[in-house]
Amino acid sequence: MINRYTKKHYPIKATKVELIKFIKKREFITANDLVDHFRYKPQSARVKLYALAREGLLTSWVWPEQWCLTQQGEKKYQYYVKKEEQENNQ
């Protein structure tokens, strides 16, 4: 990813697929889990979680800093798993 203001290249830490699989595996996550596992900065981890929530893939649970997949997130996870299986079978 390239910052449009500084024109510096910043590597993507995790794709949406990787994040969804990680959340599915753990069931509930916090921004600190993304910091520990993917080496996000704390603010970047929160922004990433809120972005996935805006897409309808996550919802906050128990208290605002704990997140889990929604039904739409579960469907997206199943889609990625099925797609991955099809690619491996070819």
Backbone torsions as a table, in degrees:
resi	resn	phi	psi	omega
1	MET	NA	139.6	-178.9
2	ILE	-112.2	127.8	175.4
3	ASN	-70.2	123.4	-174.0
4	ARG	-71.7	-16.4	-179.6
5	TYR	-90.6	-43.9	-177.2
6	THR	-96.9	-13.5	-178.2
7	LYS	62.5	21.5	176.7
8	LYS	-90.2	148.7	-180.0
9	HIS	-92.5	125.5	175.7
10	TYR	-116.8	124.2	-178.9
11	PRO	-67.4	146.5	176.2
12	ILE	-76.5	127.5	-176.5
13	LYS	-76.5	-39.7	-179.6
14	ALA	-155.0	142.5	176.6
15	THR	-81.9	168.1	178.0
16	LYS	-59.6	-39.2	-180.0
17	VAL	-61.7	-46.6	179.9
18	GLU	-61.8	-40.7	179.4
19	LEU	-65.3	-44.6	-179.6
20	ILE	-63.2	-42.5	178.6
21	LYS	-64.1	-40.3	178.4
22	PHE	-63.4	-44.5	-179.9
23	ILE	-65.7	-41.3	179.1
24	LYS	-61.5	-41.8	-179.0
25	LYS	-64.9	-39.7	-176.3
26	ARG	-90.2	-16.9	-176.2
27	GLU	71.0	-57.8	176.2
28	PHE	-120.8	137.7	177.4
29	ILE	-135.9	165.4	172.4
30	THR	-124.4	170.7	177.0
31	ALA	-60.5	-33.2	179.6
32	ASN	-64.4	-29.5	176.1
33	ASP	-64.5	-39.4	177.2
34	LEU	-68.6	-36.5	177.5
35	VAL	-61.5	-47.0	-177.4
36	ASP	-69.8	-43.4	-172.9
37	HIS	-84.3	-43.2	-174.8
38	PHE	-106.3	-1.8	179.1
39	ARG	65.9	32.3	172.7
40	TYR	-71.2	156.7	167.3
41	LYS	-77.4	151.9	-176.7
42	PRO	-54.4	-44.6	-179.5
43	GLN	-67.0	-39.0	178.7
44	SER	-64.2	-37.8	178.9
45	ALA	-64.1	-43.3	178.9
46	ARG	-64.3	-41.1	178.8
47	VAL	-62.3	-42.1	-179.8
48	LYS	-63.5	-42.3	178.9
49	LEU	-64.9	-43.1	178.6
50	TYR	-65.9	-33.9	177.6
51	ALA	-65.2	-43.4	177.3
52	LEU	-65.6	-34.0	177.3
53	ALA	-67.6	-38.9	177.9
54	ARG	-63.3	-30.7	177.0
55	GLU	-77.6	-6.9	179.2
56	GLY	86.3	12.4	-176.6
57	LEU	-91.3	-22.4	-179.3
58	LEU	-128.4	156.7	170.9
59	THR	-139.9	149.9	176.8
60	SER	-79.6	145.2	-174.3
61	TRP	-137.3	145.5	179.9
62	VAL	67.9	-60.4	172.7
63	TRP	-148.2	160.2	-168.3
64	PRO	-56.7	-19.3	-178.2
65	GLU	-93.0	0.5	176.0
66	GLN	-107.5	132.8	-173.5
67	TRP	-125.5	148.8	174.0
68	CYS	-143.6	165.2	-180.0
69	LEU	-72.8	144.3	172.2
70	THR	-87.8	-179.8	175.3
71	GLN	-60.4	-39.8	178.4
72	GLN	-64.9	-37.7	176.3
73	GLY	-64.8	-39.4	176.9
74	GLU	-63.7	-41.6	177.7
75	LYS	-62.9	-41.5	178.7
76	LYS	-63.5	-40.3	177.6
77	TYR	-61.3	-47.4	179.5
78	GLN	-61.0	-38.9	177.9
79	TYR	-60.7	-46.7	-178.7
80	TYR	-65.6	-39.3	178.9
81	VAL	-64.8	-45.1	179.5
82	LYS	-63.7	-42.3	179.2
83	LYS	-63.3	-40.9	179.6
84	GLU	-65.4	-39.8	177.8
85	GLU	-63.6	-41.9	178.6
86	GLN	-64.1	-39.6	178.6
87	GLU	-66.7	-36.4	179.7
88	ASN	-72.0	-29.2	-179.6
89	ASN	-78.7	-16.4	-178.4
90	GLN	-81.5	NA	NA
